[in-house]
Amino acid sequence: MSDTPHRLSCHCGAVVIEVRLSRGLDSAGRCDCSYCRRRGAIMAAAPLDGVRIVQGADTLTLYQWGTRAAEH
């Protein structure tokens, strides 16, 4: 796991997290959902013990869109 934490936030900035990626930024790739594809967003997978919620844990909810098949 990479020792360098990456600080990230949601679209509105209410939630801030720090993530330690198992392969660093080498694990980053393009998300191919319609929302991210239009915006050129990237994604990366992280183990649960590599994620720390810095701010906004009380605002987290289930996030779904489109067919509602994926749950985030």
Secondary structure, DSSP 8 states (H G I E B T S, - for coil): --SS-EEEE-SSSS-EEEE--TTGGGG-EE--SHHHHHHT-EE----GGGEEEEE-GGG------TTS----
